[in-house]
């Protein structure tokens, strides 16, 4: 065996007996970074490429916005099918049931979906009447009208923020020509409220009145509102229990108003916190209508109102008109008058002659029923008989007063006020602070002020009670001393200290058991690698120059191959590291940039 052959394996075998390639492969990543200055640049370039690719992908990612929210499953399926046909990316928002699309396409997609009639929603409105077919029966038209009216009411109710979905059922009776057979319509509403939301009485009342105003002859009391849990919401507004929340709120507001007025007028005198008042108000919520009608006689006889007057007058002068029973007997000529043998002196000649001249005058049977005429004067007697009659009837108006009084609800019937006043604090010079009761004059002054502030009325039956008493001082609770192991702050501090101590102990164990022995082995390997060229050069000095040149060339080739293999392995490792954990690469690049700065 030649000397060259014996000296050839010397550079490949270190003193420890391990091949050089294996030793180079066993070097850790940090040491390889130190021995290979190009590897950091390769890793940095790979990290920059990965960061640039991630930034480009992030910048190209669309900004998704809500297209439709709270859509039904049927409408959601139709919308997704339409979006798939238009090749539009979409996503779902978990928990809200919303469909998300790129923000710049939201207006365009809404217009296109509206052209297709999407979303249809839970019901249809008056657009149902647009496509009426020829020859549709009256019953079908009535049903379509009712469906359209229900759908429009549903849309109006769903526009309220607390309502997620709604259903409206209308009972519209068929109109009748007979008043007895006419029936009033009714309605029922089922509300599905938003998750975690509630609806108050005012909103329920608004829904009831909106429905009653939309349907002819629909009484608000005939509208029933129920939520998704089956709770009757329209019971409070119907007044079935005789209670109204608004009345209770009004009563509380009235009471609080009186309390504030009393305390505000007494606090400047007694000081803040030295007076407390409570008011109990009895409110009359009844609406009273009173009508009073009275009749009174006329008090002034000279000034009377004439209601009606009837007057009748008849006058007759001369002979008595024909009278009696019609017929032949009454048509007989009068008999010849005969003069009396003796004439009474008291009667006038004309009157006696007239009396003797008419013993059997026609119309004698009816003359008894006629009233006797007054005796004519001497001049009238000479000229013949005369008859006169006058009847007057007058009706006067009676005095009548009508009073109509309507009393609104919400009047105060009675107030009960209780006021408690604290003792006055006194602090004598050099003495201990004490409290002193108020005098009778001061209590009377306070009582008068409270009466004026509350509008005290004896006729109304108001009551007021003012009491002077020392207020109980609120004692601060003695602090409870907890042991150290029960104190929450001490426990939290101990947990933090234990966590940091555990981390420090783990780091120390890793350094002593892993990092320090490996650093020693690396140092020994570096020393062995530094001694290897020297031993190889000493062995080659005794060999042939040609053989030495060939071995040196082979050694350089092997070194170049090992170097290229190591670079390739490092590049693959860097690429794999950048692919698996780009955050670490980005942090490393950021650290290099900060170090360069």
C-alpha positions as CSV (number, residue, x, y, z in Angstrom):
1,X,0.0,0.0,0.0
2,X,1.4,3.4,-0.9
3,X,1.7,6.3,1.4
4,X,-0.9,8.3,-0.6
5,X,-3.3,5.5,-0.2
6,X,-2.7,5.3,3.6
7,X,-3.0,9.1,4.0
8,X,-6.2,9.5,1.9
9,X,-8.7,8.7,4.6
10,X,-7.1,11.0,7.1
11,X,-9.0,14.2,6.3
12,X,-12.4,12.3,6.3
13,X,-11.9,10.9,9.8
14,X,-11.7,13.3,12.8
15,X,-10.2,12.3,16.1
16,X,-13.5,11.2,17.5
17,X,-14.0,8.6,14.7
18,X,-17.2,10.2,13.2
19,X,-17.2,11.1,9.5
20,X,-17.1,14.9,8.7
21,X,-20.4,14.8,6.7
22,X,-22.2,13.3,9.7
23,X,-20.7,15.9,12.0
24,X,-21.8,18.7,9.7
25,X,-25.3,17.3,9.6
26,X,-25.4,17.0,13.4
27,X,-24.7,20.7,13.9
28,X,-27.8,22.5,15.3
29,X,-29.6,25.2,13.4
30,X,-28.1,28.1,15.3
31,X,-24.5,26.9,14.7
32,X,-25.2,26.4,11.1
33,X,-26.4,29.9,10.8
34,X,-23.1,31.1,12.3
35,X,-21.0,28.9,10.0
36,X,-23.0,29.7,6.9
37,X,-23.4,33.5,6.4
38,X,-25.6,33.1,3.3
39,X,-28.3,31.1,5.0
40,X,-29.8,34.1,6.9
41,X,-30.1,36.0,3.5
42,X,-31.8,32.9,2.0
43,X,-34.2,32.7,5.0
44,X,-34.8,36.4,4.9
45,X,-35.6,36.3,1.2
46,X,-38.0,33.4,1.7
47,X,-39.7,35.3,4.5
48,X,-40.0,38.4,2.4
49,X,-41.5,36.4,-0.4
50,X,-43.9,34.7,2.0
51,X,-44.9,38.0,3.5
52,X,-45.4,39.6,0.1
53,X,-47.6,36.6,-1.0
54,X,-49.6,36.8,2.2
55,X,-50.1,40.6,1.7
56,X,-51.2,40.1,-1.9
57,X,-53.6,37.5,-0.9
58,X,-54.9,39.6,1.9
59,X,-55.3,42.7,-0.3
60,X,-57.1,40.7,-2.9
61,X,-59.5,39.2,-0.3
62,X,-62.9,40.9,-0.8
63,X,-64.5,42.9,2.0
64,X,-67.7,41.0,2.8
65,X,-70.8,42.9,3.8
66,X,-74.4,41.8,4.6
67,X,-76.6,41.2,1.7
68,X,-79.6,40.0,3.6
69,X,-80.1,39.2,7.3
70,X,-82.7,37.1,9.0
71,X,-83.9,35.3,5.8
72,X,-85.9,32.2,5.9
73,X,-84.5,28.8,4.9
74,X,-86.6,28.9,1.7
75,X,-85.5,32.3,0.7
76,X,-81.9,31.6,1.7
77,X,-81.7,28.5,-0.5
78,X,-83.1,30.5,-3.5
79,X,-80.7,33.3,-2.9
80,X,-77.7,31.0,-2.7
81,X,-78.7,29.2,-5.9
82,X,-78.9,32.5,-7.7
83,X,-75.5,33.6,-6.3
84,X,-74.0,30.3,-7.5
85,X,-75.4,30.8,-11.0
86,X,-73.9,34.4,-11.1
87,X,-70.5,33.0,-9.8
88,X,-70.5,35.4,-6.8
89,X,-68.6,34.3,-3.6
90,X,-70.6,34.3,-0.4
91,X,-70.3,33.4,3.2
92,X,-72.6,32.8,6.2
93,X,-72.5,34.8,9.4
94,X,-72.8,32.3,12.3
95,X,-75.5,33.1,14.8
96,X,-77.3,35.8,12.8
97,X,-78.3,33.9,9.7
98,X,-77.0,36.6,7.4
99,X,-75.6,36.1,3.9
100,X,-72.4,38.0,3.2
101,X,-71.1,39.0,-0.2
102,X,-68.3,41.3,-1.4
103,X,-69.1,44.9,-0.4
104,X,-68.8,46.4,-3.8
105,X,-71.4,44.0,-5.3
106,X,-74.1,44.5,-2.6
107,X,-76.3,47.1,-4.5
108,X,-76.0,45.3,-7.8
109,X,-76.9,41.9,-6.3
110,X,-79.9,43.4,-4.5
111,X,-81.3,44.8,-7.7
112,X,-80.7,41.6,-9.6
113,X,-82.3,39.5,-6.8
114,X,-85.2,41.9,-6.5
115,X,-85.8,41.5,-10.3
116,X,-86.1,37.7,-9.6
117,X,-88.5,38.4,-6.7
118,X,-86.1,37.5,-3.9
119,X,-86.4,37.4,-1.0
120,X,-90.0,36.7,-1.0
121,X,-90.3,37.0,2.8
122,X,-92.8,35.3,5.0
123,X,-95.9,36.5,3.1
124,X,-97.1,38.3,0.1
125,X,-98.6,41.8,-0.1
126,X,-100.8,43.6,-2.5
127,X,-98.6,42.5,-5.4
128,X,-100.7,39.4,-5.2
129,X,-103.5,41.4,-6.9
130,X,-101.3,42.3,-9.9
131,X,-101.7,39.0,-11.7
132,X,-105.4,38.4,-11.5
133,X,-106.7,35.9,-14.0
134,X,-109.7,36.5,-16.2
135,X,-112.8,34.7,-14.8
136,X,-111.7,34.6,-11.2
137,X,-114.6,34.1,-8.8
138,X,-115.6,36.5,-6.2
139,X,-114.6,34.1,-3.4
140,X,-111.1,33.8,-4.8
141,X,-110.8,37.6,-5.1
142,X,-111.9,37.9,-1.4
143,X,-109.4,35.4,-0.3
144,X,-106.5,37.0,-2.2
145,X,-107.5,40.4,-0.8
146,X,-107.4,39.0,2.7
147,X,-104.0,37.3,2.1
148,X,-102.6,40.6,0.7
149,X,-103.9,42.6,3.6
150,X,-102.4,40.1,6.1
151,X,-99.0,40.2,4.2
152,X,-98.9,44.0,4.3
153,X,-99.7,44.1,8.0
154,X,-96.9,41.5,8.6
155,X,-94.4,43.7,6.7
156,X,-95.4,46.7,8.8
157,X,-95.1,44.9,12.1
158,X,-91.7,43.4,11.1
159,X,-90.4,46.9,10.5
160,X,-90.4,47.3,14.3
161,X,-86.9,46.8,15.7
162,X,-87.8,44.3,18.5
163,X,-89.9,42.0,16.2
164,X,-88.0,39.4,14.1
165,X,-91.1,37.8,12.5
166,X,-94.8,38.1,12.7
167,X,-98.0,36.4,11.5
168,X,-101.4,38.0,11.2
169,X,-104.7,36.2,11.0
170,X,-107.8,38.2,10.0
171,X,-111.4,37.0,10.5
172,X,-113.4,39.1,8.0
173,X,-117.1,38.2,8.1
174,X,-119.2,38.3,5.0
175,X,-121.2,41.6,4.9
176,X,-125.0,41.2,5.3
177,X,-127.9,43.4,4.3
178,X,-129.6,42.9,7.7
179,X,-128.3,44.8,10.7
180,X,-129.0,41.9,13.1
181,X,-126.8,39.5,11.1
182,X,-123.8,41.8,10.8
183,X,-120.7,40.6,12.6
184,X,-117.6,42.5,13.6
185,X,-114.2,41.5,12.3
186,X,-111.4,40.3,14.6
187,X,-107.6,39.7,14.3
188,X,-104.9,37.8,16.0
189,X,-101.1,38.4,15.8
190,X,-98.2,36.1,16.7
191,X,-94.9,37.9,17.3
192,X,-91.5,36.3,17.2
193,X,-89.2,38.7,19.1
194,X,-85.5,39.2,18.6
195,X,-83.2,37.1,20.7
196,X,-82.7,38.8,24.1
197,X,-85.2,41.6,23.3
198,X,-88.6,42.3,24.9
199,X,-91.6,44.4,23.8
200,X,-93.3,46.9,26.1
201,X,-96.9,47.7,26.5
202,X,-96.7,50.9,24.3
203,X,-95.4,48.9,21.3
204,X,-98.1,46.3,21.8
205,X,-100.8,49.1,21.9
206,X,-99.3,50.6,18.8
207,X,-99.6,47.3,16.9
208,X,-103.1,46.8,18.1
209,X,-104.2,50.3,17.0
210,X,-102.4,49.9,13.7
211,X,-104.2,46.7,12.8
212,X,-107.6,48.1,14.0
213,X,-107.0,51.2,11.8
214,X,-106.2,49.1,8.8
215,X,-109.3,46.9,8.9
216,X,-112.7,48.6,8.6
217,X,-115.0,48.3,11.6
218,X,-112.3,46.4,13.6
219,X,-112.5,47.2,17.4
220,X,-109.1,47.4,19.1
221,X,-110.5,45.1,21.8
222,X,-111.0,42.4,19.2
223,X,-107.2,42.3,18.4
224,X,-105.2,39.6,20.3
225,X,-101.4,39.7,20.4
226,X,-99.3,36.7,21.4
227,X,-95.5,36.2,21.5
228,X,-93.6,33.1,20.4
229,X,-93.7,31.7,24.0
230,X,-97.5,31.8,24.1
231,X,-97.7,34.8,26.4
232,X,-100.7,37.1,25.9
233,X,-99.4,40.6,25.3
234,X,-102.6,42.5,24.7
235,X,-104.2,41.7,28.1
236,X,-102.8,44.7,29.8
237,X,-104.1,47.1,27.2
238,X,-107.6,45.5,27.0
239,X,-108.4,46.5,30.6
240,X,-109.8,43.1,31.5
241,X,-108.2,43.1,34.9
242,X,-109.1,46.8,35.6
243,X,-105.4,47.7,35.9
244,X,-103.3,49.9,33.7
245,X,-99.6,50.3,33.9
246,X,-99.8,53.9,32.7
247,X,-102.1,54.7,35.6
248,X,-99.6,53.3,38.1
249,X,-96.8,55.3,36.4
250,X,-98.9,58.4,36.5
251,X,-99.6,57.9,40.2
252,X,-95.9,57.4,41.0
253,X,-95.0,60.5,39.0
254,X,-97.5,62.6,41.0
255,X,-96.2,61.2,44.3
256,X,-92.5,61.8,43.3
257,X,-93.4,65.3,42.2
258,X,-94.8,66.2,45.6
259,X,-91.9,64.6,47.3
260,X,-89.4,66.7,45.3
261,X,-91.4,69.8,46.0
262,X,-91.4,69.2,49.8
263,X,-87.8,68.2,50.1
264,X,-86.6,71.1,47.8
265,X,-88.3,73.7,50.0
266,X,-87.1,72.2,53.3
267,X,-83.5,71.3,52.4
268,X,-82.2,74.9,52.3
269,X,-83.5,75.3,55.9
270,X,-82.6,71.9,57.4
271,X,-79.7,70.9,55.1
272,X,-79.3,68.0,52.6
273,X,-80.1,64.6,54.0
274,X,-81.9,66.0,57.1
275,X,-85.4,65.6,55.7
276,X,-87.3,62.7,54.1
277,X,-90.9,62.9,52.8
278,X,-93.3,60.3,51.5
279,X,-96.6,61.0,49.7
280,X,-99.5,58.7,49.1
281,X,-101.8,60.1,46.4
282,X,-105.3,58.9,45.8
283,X,-106.0,59.5,42.1
284,X,-109.4,59.4,40.5
285,X,-109.2,57.8,37.1
286,X,-113.0,57.7,36.5
287,X,-114.4,59.8,33.7
288,X,-117.6,61.4,35.0
289,X,-120.3,63.1,32.9
290,X,-123.1,64.9,34.8
291,X,-126.2,66.5,33.2
292,X,-128.6,68.6,35.4
293,X,-131.9,70.1,34.2
294,X,-134.0,72.3,36.6
295,X,-137.4,74.0,36.2
296,X,-138.1,77.2,38.2
297,X,-141.1,79.5,38.3
298,X,-140.9,83.1,36.9
299,X,-139.6,85.3,39.7
300,X,-140.5,88.6,38.0
301,X,-144.2,88.8,37.2
302,X,-143.7,91.9,35.0
303,X,-141.0,90.3,32.9
304,X,-142.4,87.0,31.7
305,X,-141.8,85.1,28.5
306,X,-145.0,84.4,26.6
307,X,-144.9,81.0,25.1
308,X,-148.3,81.1,23.2
309,X,-151.5,83.3,23.2
310,X,-155.0,82.7,21.9
311,X,-157.7,85.3,21.6
312,X,-161.3,85.0,20.4
313,X,-163.8,88.0,20.1
314,X,-167.5,88.1,18.8
315,X,-169.8,91.1,18.7
316,X,-173.5,91.4,17.5
317,X,-175.7,94.4,17.3
318,X,-179.3,94.7,16.1
319,X,-181.9,91.9,15.7
320,X,-181.4,88.4,16.7
321,X,-180.4,86.3,13.7
322,X,-182.7,83.5,12.7
323,X,-182.3,80.4,14.8
324,X,-184.1,77.4,16.0
325,X,-184.9,74.1,14.4
326,X,-184.9,74.3,10.6
327,X,-188.0,73.3,8.9
328,X,-191.6,74.4,8.3
329,X,-192.2,75.4,11.9
330,X,-189.4,77.9,12.0
331,X,-190.5,79.4,8.7
332,X,-193.9,80.5,10.1
333,X,-194.5,84.3,10.1
334,X,-194.3,85.9,13.5
335,X,-197.6,86.6,15.3
336,X,-199.0,90.0,15.8
337,X,-197.6,91.7,18.9
338,X,-200.0,92.7,21.6
339,X,-199.5,95.5,24.0
340,X,-199.6,94.6,27.7
341,X,-202.3,95.9,29.9
342,X,-199.8,97.2,32.5
343,X,-196.1,97.9,32.0
344,X,-193.7,97.7,35.0
345,X,-192.2,101.0,35.9
346,X,-188.7,99.5,36.6
347,X,-188.3,98.2,33.1
348,X,-187.8,100.5,30.2
349,X,-190.4,100.7,27.6
350,X,-188.1,99.5,24.9
351,X,-186.8,96.6,26.8
352,X,-190.4,95.4,27.9
353,X,-191.6,95.7,24.4
354,X,-188.6,93.8,23.1
355,X,-189.3,91.1,25.7
356,X,-193.0,90.9,24.8
357,X,-192.2,90.9,21.2
358,X,-190.0,87.8,21.4
359,X,-191.9,85.2,23.4
360,X,-191.5,82.5,20.8
361,X,-188.7,83.7,18.6
362,X,-187.1,81.3,16.3
363,X,-184.0,79.6,17.8
364,X,-185.4,79.5,21.3
365,X,-184.0,76.0,22.0
366,X,-180.4,77.1,21.4
367,X,-180.7,80.4,23.1
368,X,-180.5,78.8,26.5
369,X,-177.0,77.5,25.8
370,X,-175.7,80.9,24.7
371,X,-174.4,83.2,27.4
372,X,-176.6,86.1,28.4
373,X,-175.5,89.4,26.9
374,X,-175.1,92.3,29.2
375,X,-178.0,94.7,29.5
376,X,-177.8,97.4,26.9
377,X,-177.8,101.0,27.7
378,X,-180.7,103.2,27.1
379,X,-179.2,104.3,23.7
380,X,-178.6,100.6,22.7
381,X,-182.1,99.7,23.9
382,X,-183.5,102.3,21.7
383,X,-181.5,101.0,18.7
384,X,-182.1,97.3,19.2
385,X,-180.5,94.2,20.8
386,X,-176.6,93.9,21.0
387,X,-174.3,90.9,21.9
388,X,-170.5,90.8,22.5
389,X,-168.0,88.0,23.6
390,X,-164.1,88.0,24.2
391,X,-161.9,85.0,25.1
392,X,-158.1,85.4,25.8
393,X,-155.7,82.4,26.6
394,X,-152.0,83.2,27.4
395,X,-149.3,80.5,28.1
396,X,-146.0,81.6,29.7
397,X,-142.6,79.8,29.5
398,X,-141.1,78.2,32.6
399,X,-137.4,78.9,33.6
400,X,-135.2,75.9,32.9
401,X,-131.4,75.5,33.4
402,X,-129.4,72.6,31.9
403,X,-125.8,72.0,33.1
404,X,-123.5,69.4,31.5
405,X,-120.3,68.7,33.4
406,X,-117.6,66.3,32.2
407,X,-114.7,65.6,34.6
408,X,-111.5,64.2,33.1
409,X,-109.5,61.4,34.6
410,X,-106.4,61.9,36.7
411,X,-107.7,64.2,39.4
412,X,-106.3,64.1,42.9
413,X,-108.9,62.9,45.4
414,X,-106.7,62.9,48.5
415,X,-103.1,63.3,49.6
416,X,-101.4,61.8,52.6
417,X,-98.0,63.2,53.4
418,X,-95.5,62.1,56.0
419,X,-92.4,64.2,56.7
420,X,-89.5,63.1,59.0
421,X,-87.1,65.9,60.1
422,X,-83.7,65.2,61.7
423,X,-82.5,67.0,64.9
424,X,-80.4,70.0,64.6
425,X,-76.7,69.4,65.1
426,X,-75.0,71.6,67.8
427,X,-71.3,71.9,68.3
428,X,-70.5,73.8,71.5
429,X,-67.1,75.4,71.8
430,X,-64.6,72.8,72.9
431,X,-67.4,70.2,73.4
432,X,-68.6,67.1,71.8
433,X,-71.0,67.5,68.8
434,X,-74.6,66.7,69.8
435,X,-78.1,66.9,68.3
436,X,-80.9,69.1,69.5
437,X,-84.7,68.7,68.8
438,X,-86.5,71.4,66.9
439,X,-88.8,73.7,68.8
440,X,-92.6,73.8,68.4
441,X,-92.4,77.1,66.5
442,X,-89.9,75.6,64.0
443,X,-92.1,72.5,63.5
444,X,-95.1,74.8,62.9
445,X,-93.1,76.7,60.3
446,X,-92.1,73.4,58.6
447,X,-95.7,72.2,58.7
448,X,-97.0,75.4,57.1
449,X,-94.3,75.3,54.4
450,X,-95.3,71.7,53.6
451,X,-98.9,72.6,53.4
452,X,-98.2,75.3,50.9
453,X,-95.9,73.1,48.9
454,X,-98.4,70.2,48.6
455,X,-101.5,72.4,48.2
456,X,-103.2,71.2,51.4
457,X,-107.0,71.1,51.2
458,X,-109.2,70.4,54.2
459,X,-112.3,69.9,52.0
460,X,-110.5,67.3,50.0
461,X,-109.5,65.4,53.2
462,X,-105.7,65.8,53.0
463,X,-103.6,64.7,55.9
464,X,-100.1,65.8,57.0
465,X,-97.9,64.4,59.7
466,X,-94.5,66.1,60.5
467,X,-92.2,64.2,63.0
468,X,-88.9,65.4,64.4
469,X,-86.6,62.5,65.3
470,X,-82.8,61.9,65.3
471,X,-81.7,59.9,62.3
472,X,-79.8,56.7,62.8
473,X,-76.2,57.0,61.8
474,X,-75.0,54.4,59.4
475,X,-72.0,52.7,61.0
476,X,-69.3,51.5,58.8
477,X,-68.8,47.8,58.9
478,X,-65.6,46.7,60.6
479,X,-63.1,45.4,58.1
480,X,-62.8,41.6,58.3
481,X,-59.2,40.6,58.5
482,X,-58.7,37.6,56.2
483,X,-55.8,35.3,56.5
484,X,-53.1,35.6,53.9
485,X,-54.0,32.4,52.1
486,X,-57.7,33.6,51.8
487,X,-57.0,37.1,50.6
488,X,-58.0,37.3,46.9
489,X,-55.2,39.8,46.1
490,X,-52.6,37.7,47.9
491,X,-53.8,34.5,46.1
492,X,-53.6,36.3,42.7
493,X,-50.1,37.6,43.5
494,X,-49.0,34.1,44.6
495,X,-50.3,32.6,41.4
496,X,-48.4,35.2,39.3
497,X,-45.2,34.6,41.3
498,X,-45.5,30.8,41.1
499,X,-46.1,31.1,37.3
500,X,-43.0,33.2,36.8
501,X,-40.9,30.9,39.1
502,X,-42.1,27.8,37.3
503,X,-41.1,29.4,34.0
504,X,-37.6,30.4,35.4
505,X,-37.1,26.8,36.8
506,X,-38.1,25.3,33.5
507,X,-35.7,27.6,31.6
508,X,-32.9,26.7,34.1
509,X,-33.6,23.0,33.7
510,X,-33.5,23.3,29.9
511,X,-30.3,25.2,30.0
512,X,-28.5,22.8,32.3
513,X,-29.8,19.6,30.8
514,X,-30.0,20.4,27.1
515,X,-28.4,23.6,26.0
516,X,-25.3,23.6,28.1
517,X,-24.2,20.0,27.2
518,X,-24.9,20.6,23.6
519,X,-22.9,23.9,23.6
520,X,-20.0,21.9,25.1
521,X,-20.2,19.2,22.5
522,X,-20.3,21.8,19.8
523,X,-17.3,23.5,21.2
524,X,-15.4,20.2,21.2
525,X,-16.5,19.4,17.6
526,X,-15.3,22.8,16.5
527,X,-11.9,22.2,18.1
528,X,-11.7,18.8,16.4
529,X,-12.6,20.3,13.1
530,X,-9.9,22.9,13.6
531,X,-7.3,20.2,14.3
532,X,-8.3,18.0,11.4
533,X,-6.7,20.1,8.5
534,X,-3.5,20.4,10.5
535,X,-3.2,16.6,10.9
536,X,-4.1,16.1,7.3
537,X,-1.5,18.6,6.1
538,X,1.1,16.9,8.3
539,X,0.3,13.5,6.8
540,X,0.4,14.8,3.2
541,X,3.7,16.5,3.5
542,X,5.4,13.0,3.4
543,X,3.4,11.9,0.3
544,X,4.1,12.3,-3.3
545,X,3.4,15.8,-4.7
546,X,1.2,14.5,-7.5
547,X,-0.8,12.3,-5.1
548,X,-1.0,15.3,-2.8
549,X,-2.5,17.5,-5.5
550,X,-5.0,14.8,-6.5
551,X,-6.1,14.3,-2.9
552,X,-6.4,18.0,-2.3
553,X,-8.5,18.3,-5.4
554,X,-10.7,15.4,-4.2
555,X,-10.9,17.0,-0.8
556,X,-11.9,20.4,-2.3
557,X,-14.5,18.6,-4.5
558,X,-15.9,16.7,-1.5
559,X,-16.0,20.0,0.5
560,X,-17.8,21.7,-2.4
561,X,-20.3,18.8,-2.6
562,X,-20.8,18.9,1.1
563,X,-21.2,22.6,1.0
564,X,-23.8,22.5,-1.9
565,X,-25.6,19.6,-0.2
566,X,-25.7,21.6,3.0
567,X,-27.0,24.7,1.2
568,X,-29.6,22.7,-0.5
569,X,-30.7,21.1,2.8
570,X,-30.7,24.5,4.5
571,X,-32.8,26.0,1.6
572,X,-35.3,23.2,1.9
573,X,-35.5,23.6,5.6
574,X,-36.0,27.3,5.2
575,X,-38.7,26.8,2.7
576,X,-40.4,24.2,4.8
577,X,-40.2,26.5,7.9
578,X,-41.6,29.5,5.9
579,X,-44.5,27.3,4.7
580,X,-45.3,25.8,8.1
581,X,-44.8,28.8,10.3
582,X,-44.7,32.1,8.5
583,X,-45.2,34.0,11.7
584,X,-41.8,32.9,13.0
585,X,-40.1,33.9,9.7
586,X,-41.8,37.3,9.9
587,X,-40.7,37.7,13.5
588,X,-37.1,36.8,12.5
589,X,-37.1,39.3,9.6
590,X,-38.5,42.0,11.9
591,X,-35.7,41.2,14.4
592,X,-33.0,41.5,11.7
593,X,-34.5,44.8,10.5
594,X,-34.5,46.2,14.1
595,X,-30.9,44.9,14.6
596,X,-29.8,46.6,11.4
597,X,-31.4,49.9,12.4
